[in-house]
Amino acid sequence: MTSRAESVRLYLVIWGWLAGLMLLGVFLSEAGVLPLPAAIIVVLVTLLSSVKAVLVALYYMHLKLDRRLLAVIALAPLLLIVLVLGVVYSSAFIRL
């Protein structure tokens, strides 16, 4: 069992990571800051957002302490997102 001070410290560390990842996403999304193609910037910002969503789900929604079945249920929408993105991006490579 963790003490209250350790719990508060953990939440503050997670909050710091969330704030830092958010600032990095804003920095990347500013036009012209980095000489990268727009598609790469979109992928990077999407990955950062995914990491933030996982941190929020694990620590602030307390999924880290719940059963594995509940975690699988919570991650099921990610499978749907991957499938939808696969369909959308596959149309860019295959001309019908």
MONOR-V375253 format. One record per run of one state. SS is the DSSP state (~ for helix, > for strand, _ for the rest). FROM is the first residue (numbers start at 1). TO is the last residue. If there is no record, write none. Layout:
ss=SS from=FROM to=TO
ss=SS from=FROM to=TO
This chain:
ss=_ from=1 to=3
ss=~ from=4 to=29
ss=_ from=30 to=37
ss=~ from=38 to=60
ss=_ from=61 to=67
ss=~ from=68 to=93
ss=_ from=94 to=96
